[in-house]
Amino acid sequence: MGERDAFGREKGEDPLAGLGWSSSAGTPTPTPVTPTPQPASVSTPGPTMTAGEPLTGGDAGTGGAPAWTPGPQASYTRRRRRRARGIIVPLVIIGFVAVAIGGATTAFNAGNDALNNFSNSIEQATKNDPTSTSNSPSSPGTSLTQSAALKAALAKLPAGDLQLLRLAPDRINANVIVKGKLHVVQVDAGGEVNDVSTPATGGGTGTIKVNSVAPSRIIKTATKRTGRRPSSVSYLVLIHILGKDEWQLYFDDGTHFSASANGKKVHRVG
């Protein structure tokens, strides 16, 4: 029996031999492995798909990439359509408003044209040789805006078609067509008449009929609404516009009222 160490084992004995292990140093050298070359795989390009192209039966069964679905373009188109409707509706409303404003502007311009033509006719007539007649002398203090005084002044106009009348407290000026000729006539509060016959043929504005009570009605309504005195009224004009007779009242400061032919419907202009 050989010598034993302090643990009772023989010297030189491998303590791991009984377990199938070896305590000897060293690492086993690995056996090199040569890889077997494989043929390179060639990718086959799949079918190209475009937007809106349907899948075929073969495409659906190959298990490839999921089918392309359209994006949110449809909802974007609907929003654009709603926006278009939102623009069109206000434009239609604006169109109706523009037509209404255009009609009011036409009426206003027509009234201004009539007044301008009246003023021009008086100015032009006074440059010609007038045919004047004088009746009773003036009677100060009489206002022609009163019904009785206005009737008396209108009775002094020549027989014919009355086309336009300007009424001030102290006189009336009228355009009258007599036998196809334009007469520019002035009658003051005292009954004096100046009748100027002009070469102009006149016509075109329509014949007007004067309600002698209308001026006093209009003045009463307009002064009540503005808190003014009747003496602050400068003049009234009766014209035939857009197929009907209308009164226009002006105060000294330019404040303007419009009224119906009978003077019952009065509204402020501007």
Contacts in CASP RR format, 6 or more apart in sequence:
PFRMAT RR
TARGET T0000
AUTHOR 0000-0000-0000
METHOD contacts of the structure
MODEL  1
MGERDAFGREKGEDPLAGLGWSSSAGTPTPTPVTPTPQPASVSTPGPTMT
AGEPLTGGDAGTGGAPAWTPGPQASYTRRRRRRARGIIVPLVIIGFVAVA
IGGATTAFNAGNDALNNFSNSIEQATKNDPTSTSNSPSSPGTSLTQSAAL
KAALAKLPAGDLQLLRLAPDRINANVIVKGKLHVVQVDAGGEVNDVSTPA
TGGGTGTIKVNSVAPSRIIKTATKRTGRRPSSVSYLVLIHILGKDEWQLY
FDDGTHFSASANGKKVHRVG
1 10 0 8 1.000
2 10 0 8 1.000
2 11 0 8 1.000
3 10 0 8 1.000
3 11 0 8 1.000
4 10 0 8 1.000
4 11 0 8 1.000
5 11 0 8 1.000
9 15 0 8 1.000
14 22 0 8 1.000
14 23 0 8 1.000
14 24 0 8 1.000
15 23 0 8 1.000
16 22 0 8 1.000
16 23 0 8 1.000
47 59 0 8 1.000
49 67 0 8 1.000
49 68 0 8 1.000
51 68 0 8 1.000
51 70 0 8 1.000
52 68 0 8 1.000
52 70 0 8 1.000
55 67 0 8 1.000
59 67 0 8 1.000
60 67 0 8 1.000
107 241 0 8 1.000
107 242 0 8 1.000
110 241 0 8 1.000
110 242 0 8 1.000
111 239 0 8 1.000
111 241 0 8 1.000
111 248 0 8 1.000
114 164 0 8 1.000
114 205 0 8 1.000
114 239 0 8 1.000
114 240 0 8 1.000
114 241 0 8 1.000
115 237 0 8 1.000
115 239 0 8 1.000
115 248 0 8 1.000
117 164 0 8 1.000
117 205 0 8 1.000
118 164 0 8 1.000
118 166 0 8 1.000
118 173 0 8 1.000
118 175 0 8 1.000
118 237 0 8 1.000
121 175 0 8 1.000
121 182 0 8 1.000
121 184 0 8 1.000
121 198 0 8 1.000
121 200 0 8 1.000
122 173 0 8 1.000
122 184 0 8 1.000
124 198 0 8 1.000
124 200 0 8 1.000
125 182 0 8 1.000
125 184 0 8 1.000
125 196 0 8 1.000
125 198 0 8 1.000
126 184 0 8 1.000
126 196 0 8 1.000
128 196 0 8 1.000
128 198 0 8 1.000
128 199 0 8 1.000
130 194 0 8 1.000
130 195 0 8 1.000
130 196 0 8 1.000
130 197 0 8 1.000
131 195 0 8 1.000
131 196 0 8 1.000
131 197 0 8 1.000
132 193 0 8 1.000
132 194 0 8 1.000
132 195 0 8 1.000
132 196 0 8 1.000
133 193 0 8 1.000
133 194 0 8 1.000
133 195 0 8 1.000
134 192 0 8 1.000
134 193 0 8 1.000
135 156 0 8 1.000
135 191 0 8 1.000
135 192 0 8 1.000
135 193 0 8 1.000
136 190 0 8 1.000
136 191 0 8 1.000
136 192 0 8 1.000
137 190 0 8 1.000
137 192 0 8 1.000
138 188 0 8 1.000
138 189 0 8 1.000
138 190 0 8 1.000
138 191 0 8 1.000
138 192 0 8 1.000
139 189 0 8 1.000
139 190 0 8 1.000
139 191 0 8 1.000
140 189 0 8 1.000
140 190 0 8 1.000
141 189 0 8 1.000
142 149 0 8 1.000
142 189 0 8 1.000
142 190 0 8 1.000
143 149 0 8 1.000
143 169 0 8 1.000
143 170 0 8 1.000
143 189 0 8 1.000
144 150 0 8 1.000
144 153 0 8 1.000
144 167 0 8 1.000
144 168 0 8 1.000
144 169 0 8 1.000
144 170 0 8 1.000
144 171 0 8 1.000
144 172 0 8 1.000
144 189 0 8 1.000
145 167 0 8 1.000
145 169 0 8 1.000
145 215 0 8 1.000
145 216 0 8 1.000
145 219 0 8 1.000
145 230 0 8 1.000
145 233 0 8 1.000
145 236 0 8 1.000
146 216 0 8 1.000
147 212 0 8 1.000
147 213 0 8 1.000
147 215 0 8 1.000
147 216 0 8 1.000
148 212 0 8 1.000
149 189 0 8 1.000
150 167 0 8 1.000
150 172 0 8 1.000
150 210 0 8 1.000
150 212 0 8 1.000
150 215 0 8 1.000
151 212 0 8 1.000
152 191 0 8 1.000
153 172 0 8 1.000
153 187 0 8 1.000
153 189 0 8 1.000
153 191 0 8 1.000
154 172 0 8 1.000
154 187 0 8 1.000
154 210 0 8 1.000
154 212 0 8 1.000
156 187 0 8 1.000
156 191 0 8 1.000
156 193 0 8 1.000
157 174 0 8 1.000
157 176 0 8 1.000
157 185 0 8 1.000
157 187 0 8 1.000
158 176 0 8 1.000
158 178 0 8 1.000
158 183 0 8 1.000
158 185 0 8 1.000
158 195 0 8 1.000
159 178 0 8 1.000
160 176 0 8 1.000
160 177 0 8 1.000
160 178 0 8 1.000
161 176 0 8 1.000
161 177 0 8 1.000
161 203 0 8 1.000
161 206 0 8 1.000
161 207 0 8 1.000
162 174 0 8 1.000
162 175 0 8 1.000
162 176 0 8 1.000
162 207 0 8 1.000
162 208 0 8 1.000
162 209 0 8 1.000
162 210 0 8 1.000
163 175 0 8 1.000
163 176 0 8 1.000
163 177 0 8 1.000
163 202 0 8 1.000
163 203 0 8 1.000
163 204 0 8 1.000
163 205 0 8 1.000
163 206 0 8 1.000
163 207 0 8 1.000
163 208 0 8 1.000
163 240 0 8 1.000
164 174 0 8 1.000
164 175 0 8 1.000
164 205 0 8 1.000
164 208 0 8 1.000
164 237 0 8 1.000
164 238 0 8 1.000
164 239 0 8 1.000
164 240 0 8 1.000
165 172 0 8 1.000
165 173 0 8 1.000
165 174 0 8 1.000
165 175 0 8 1.000
165 208 0 8 1.000
165 210 0 8 1.000
165 237 0 8 1.000
165 238 0 8 1.000
166 172 0 8 1.000
166 173 0 8 1.000
166 174 0 8 1.000
166 235 0 8 1.000
166 236 0 8 1.000
166 237 0 8 1.000
167 215 0 8 1.000
167 235 0 8 1.000
167 236 0 8 1.000
167 237 0 8 1.000
167 238 0 8 1.000
168 234 0 8 1.000
168 235 0 8 1.000
168 236 0 8 1.000
169 189 0 8 1.000
169 231 0 8 1.000
169 233 0 8 1.000
170 188 0 8 1.000
170 189 0 8 1.000
171 186 0 8 1.000
171 187 0 8 1.000
171 188 0 8 1.000
171 189 0 8 1.000
172 186 0 8 1.000
172 187 0 8 1.000
173 184 0 8 1.000
173 185 0 8 1.000
173 186 0 8 1.000
174 184 0 8 1.000
174 185 0 8 1.000
174 186 0 8 1.000
174 187 0 8 1.000
175 182 0 8 1.000
175 183 0 8 1.000
175 184 0 8 1.000
175 185 0 8 1.000
175 202 0 8 1.000
176 182 0 8 1.000
176 183 0 8 1.000
176 185 0 8 1.000
177 183 0 8 1.000
177 202 0 8 1.000
177 203 0 8 1.000
178 197 0 8 1.000
180 201 0 8 1.000
180 202 0 8 1.000
181 197 0 8 1.000
181 198 0 8 1.000
181 199 0 8 1.000
181 200 0 8 1.000
181 201 0 8 1.000
181 202 0 8 1.000
182 197 0 8 1.000
182 198 0 8 1.000
182 200 0 8 1.000
182 201 0 8 1.000
182 202 0 8 1.000
182 203 0 8 1.000
183 195 0 8 1.000
183 196 0 8 1.000
183 197 0 8 1.000
183 198 0 8 1.000
184 195 0 8 1.000
184 196 0 8 1.000
184 198 0 8 1.000
185 193 0 8 1.000
185 194 0 8 1.000
185 195 0 8 1.000
185 196 0 8 1.000
186 193 0 8 1.000
186 194 0 8 1.000
187 193 0 8 1.000
187 194 0 8 1.000
205 239 0 8 1.000
205 240 0 8 1.000
206 240 0 8 1.000
207 240 0 8 1.000
208 238 0 8 1.000
208 239 0 8 1.000
208 240 0 8 1.000
208 245 0 8 1.000
209 245 0 8 1.000
209 261 0 8 1.000
210 238 0 8 1.000
211 261 0 8 1.000
211 262 0 8 1.000
211 263 0 8 1.000
213 262 0 8 1.000
213 263 0 8 1.000
214 247 0 8 1.000
214 259 0 8 1.000
214 260 0 8 1.000
214 261 0 8 1.000
214 262 0 8 1.000
214 263 0 8 1.000
215 236 0 8 1.000
215 247 0 8 1.000
215 263 0 8 1.000
217 259 0 8 1.000
217 262 0 8 1.000
217 263 0 8 1.000
217 264 0 8 1.000
217 266 0 8 1.000
218 236 0 8 1.000
218 247 0 8 1.000
218 249 0 8 1.000
218 257 0 8 1.000
218 259 0 8 1.000
218 263 0 8 1.000
218 266 0 8 1.000
219 230 0 8 1.000
219 233 0 8 1.000
219 236 0 8 1.000
219 249 0 8 1.000
220 230 0 8 1.000
221 257 0 8 1.000
221 259 0 8 1.000
221 263 0 8 1.000
221 266 0 8 1.000
222 228 0 8 1.000
222 233 0 8 1.000
222 249 0 8 1.000
222 251 0 8 1.000
222 257 0 8 1.000
222 266 0 8 1.000
222 268 0 8 1.000
223 229 0 8 1.000
223 230 0 8 1.000
223 232 0 8 1.000
223 233 0 8 1.000
225 266 0 8 1.000
225 268 0 8 1.000
226 251 0 8 1.000
226 255 0 8 1.000
228 251 0 8 1.000
232 251 0 8 1.000
232 252 0 8 1.000
232 253 0 8 1.000
233 249 0 8 1.000
233 250 0 8 1.000
233 251 0 8 1.000
233 252 0 8 1.000
234 250 0 8 1.000
234 251 0 8 1.000
234 252 0 8 1.000
234 254 0 8 1.000
235 249 0 8 1.000
235 250 0 8 1.000
236 247 0 8 1.000
236 248 0 8 1.000
236 249 0 8 1.000
236 250 0 8 1.000
237 247 0 8 1.000
237 248 0 8 1.000
237 250 0 8 1.000
238 245 0 8 1.000
238 246 0 8 1.000
238 247 0 8 1.000
238 248 0 8 1.000
238 261 0 8 1.000
239 245 0 8 1.000
239 246 0 8 1.000
239 248 0 8 1.000
240 246 0 8 1.000
244 261 0 8 1.000
245 261 0 8 1.000
246 258 0 8 1.000
246 259 0 8 1.000
246 260 0 8 1.000
246 261 0 8 1.000
247 258 0 8 1.000
247 259 0 8 1.000
247 260 0 8 1.000
247 261 0 8 1.000
247 263 0 8 1.000
248 256 0 8 1.000
248 257 0 8 1.000
248 258 0 8 1.000
248 259 0 8 1.000
248 269 0 8 1.000
249 256 0 8 1.000
249 257 0 8 1.000
249 258 0 8 1.000
249 259 0 8 1.000
250 256 0 8 1.000
255 268 0 8 1.000
256 268 0 8 1.000
256 269 0 8 1.000
256 270 0 8 1.000
257 266 0 8 1.000
257 267 0 8 1.000
257 268 0 8 1.000
257 269 0 8 1.000
258 266 0 8 1.000
258 267 0 8 1.000
258 268 0 8 1.000
258 269 0 8 1.000
259 265 0 8 1.000
259 266 0 8 1.000
259 267 0 8 1.000
260 266 0 8 1.000
END
